[in-house]
Amino acid sequence: MSKRVLTPQSEDFPRWYQDVVAKADLAENGPVRGTMIIKPWGYALWESVKAEVDARIKATGHHNVAFPMFIPNSFITKEADHVEGFSPELAMVTHAGGSELAEPLVVRPTSETVIGDAMSRWIQGYRDLPLLINQWANVVRWEMRPRLFLRTSEFWWQEGHTAHATNEDAQAEALMAHMDIYADVLNNHMAIASFAGLKTKRETFAGADLTWTHEGMMKDGKALQMATSHNLGQQFAKAFDITFTDETNQLRHAWTTSWGLSTRTIGALIMSHGDDNGLVLPPAMAPEQVVVIAIKEETVPATHDLVAKLRTAGLRAHADIRTEQGFGRRATEWELKGVPVRVEVGPRDLAEEKVTYAVRDLSDGKKSVSITELEGALTQELDVMQTRLKEASATRLRERTVDVETADAVDRDYAGFYRIPWANLGEDGETTLAEDAWTVRCLIHENGEQPSSRDEAGLLAIVAKAY
């Protein structure tokens, strides 16, 4: 592919990212600085993530709700840590209907406060618990350095909110979202490996006791936070008077959680799998798994027939019959969009009752197969490609994570992650690293078990530069 189409990753990774978002027709900047317009192909990717997450949320007994995007400013100020953490990012409405409002309204940055207010009315006794709800919504956090999908002033996400009778139940809920929902979708559906672990106090969500995170390594070696889960303790319950009468008729404060995953995952998808030719989409989430291109007008009927057969076999297939456009231009377009398999239907191949196809992430050239064997061949290719992308992401995470003993051993120019014993690093070492834009992304146990406290023995700090 011509260098004019995409800037090579090795030359300028941020520029490459911007090129892919534009050339693959994923999104563009909105008319207000920091906002984005998500275009059909980009939104189809988000819908794929959304469908997988939503199915898992509902399967675990949660129900979807919808809350207002305008929140009274007094709600935000009720929880001190929360308001301190979010104040720099808040967008406020002070006038409406031609007059000044009696109380400013905050445009939803997250919904712990407004949902906490509702929980205080909905929960009366222990039989009302657990309360398990989720919301799909857009939120606004005023971003000073926007980048499409990664950091925008407005973005789309889901936010789970739950209330429980005990801290143990809240802890189990947050970890369930962290591992049973997010780890499954990120690692298996999106084929992105991650370090799953506990945030340090410095990096914990404003107002939470504990925050767990998934940190992926992008192809430039930087970290990207892809999903977070929070045990909010009783802070919001006390601020909003979320109480219940227990089995002994004692009045108690509930324990709450929240957890979210956003359109930032599309940025993760681009930077985890993309190459110098554009997107590379895992077959499990590709809007179209196979594009069948008619080379000449006379092959259009056969192209439609093949697509119909592939769809009957359960594959997501699309017929490109734009024969008035050159084949090369169309092939480049689908390559940019990352479609896993491209099938070419030419007159000569049809005469021999075969077709040619290419797999997006392989460089071993085109393959030829008889039309009768196409369905089976492509089904196998897609399964193998999904596994191959997952393994490639895991290999990169493993091979570019280096074990050292102290912060002094961190090469500030290294493109990758470091693992440092948390007992050696501590909060002082974390502060020192932050001076050079290196942060502790999470604390982990080497065996993959999720920490329930920052004080557990044997914790390792995952350290990286991050988006």
Phi, psi and omega in degrees: 000142182296143177299338181289339181284308179226140170292131179300145179303319184292337182275316182197094185297315178300321178292320176303315181301312180298321178299316182296314180303320182283310187287329176276001174062047182270316185196166174213164180293142175279175182290339176259131183308132178091354178262163180223150172255116179272122184273170189307315182292319178294320181289329176297324176294316178296320178298324179295313177298314182301316181298318181293316180294316182298320180298320181289324178298313181292326180293340180260017171090011179269154179238140179281143179224175175221126180244159181297150177275346177260128184236130177304137181301329180296332177294316183297323185279355183290329180250113191299312181296323182296311182293323179294321181289328187256347185309316182295341186256359188284139170253131187243145172252119182249341180230143176200147179063024177084007180217164179284136181284147178295325176228130177300149177250138176266133173281122190323112171267336178183166194242016180306321186286309183292327177285325175300321177299317179292320179301326181296335177269326186282334185257123178239312182230174184297337179287346177277358183247149358284151173259118188237105180227162180214148179229134169260123188201171168258147179228161183234123173224112191295112187261129182278331182233075186288149173211127187310133182072320186282311179214107177227155182293333174233134176213170184249145181197180165243149176224112175277141179222127183221156176230143188220164182278336183223160175296324180298319179292321178295319178298316179296323179296312181299320179288328176298312178298319182299314187257315185284330180260297189290314180299319181296312182292313182295311187282321186262314181283315183267351177061035179248119176284155181208158164271121177257123183196189186259136178287150172289168178302320181299326186259002183289144178306138183299114180102356182263156170283311184221145176229129172255151186218159169246120182246114179263152175261120178280168187294343176269005177090356179275157178270151173225122175286121190252336179195146179224151179226135188234130164270110185276000182060223179246011183301309182287328178297321180285324180293326185247010176058050175274096184236160177213153175269122184277186185296338180263012179070023176267141178274125184227154173277142178284170173244131186239161177224162167211155182201143186210153175219137190232184176296353172301333179298335177290323172299319177298318179300314181299311188278347177275323188242341187295157178227189184293352177258000176127208177293151167229111187261130171301132182306328182298332184240005178293129177304320172236121180279331183224131170248129180253117187256122174281119182287316182234161181303322183291348179263003181298312179302318179295324178298314177299320180297316181296317180297319178299318180293320180294321178293321177298328179280000176096009179265146174274108187233150183227138178263120175260102183249025180280065185291348176287344176261151180296149181298317183301319180295319181291319179298319178297320180299314181288330175295316176301320181283350173082017180303129188302319183227134175245123179253134181249129180245101180249158181303318183294317178296318180299322179298331179262008178057045177216170175222165178247143177219160178227141178262131192302320187265005180254147180246019184268019175086185182274156178239150179244139181213150177292150182301324181292337181260359188299313184303311181295319181296316183288323177301316179293317180301318181293319178298315181292322180296319179302313179295320181297317180292321178298316180292323179296319178295316180295321179296317179298317180299318182288312187286336182253022172248120187249136177271126173225170185261333184219168178295332180297337182275358181280116175282114186295345180261002183288139178260085181170194182252158169238149171246126182229134175305126183297329178296330178277326186276297179064182183292330178294315178294325177298318178295320179297315180296323183297336178296336178250022177066023171260130183235154172280111183285322177190167175250133185228160164263142184299331182278002178090351178294138184278129178295145174252359180203151177283352183264002181294146181288148173080013181289143176248137177267127173269118187243135182196166163277147188223158172281000000 
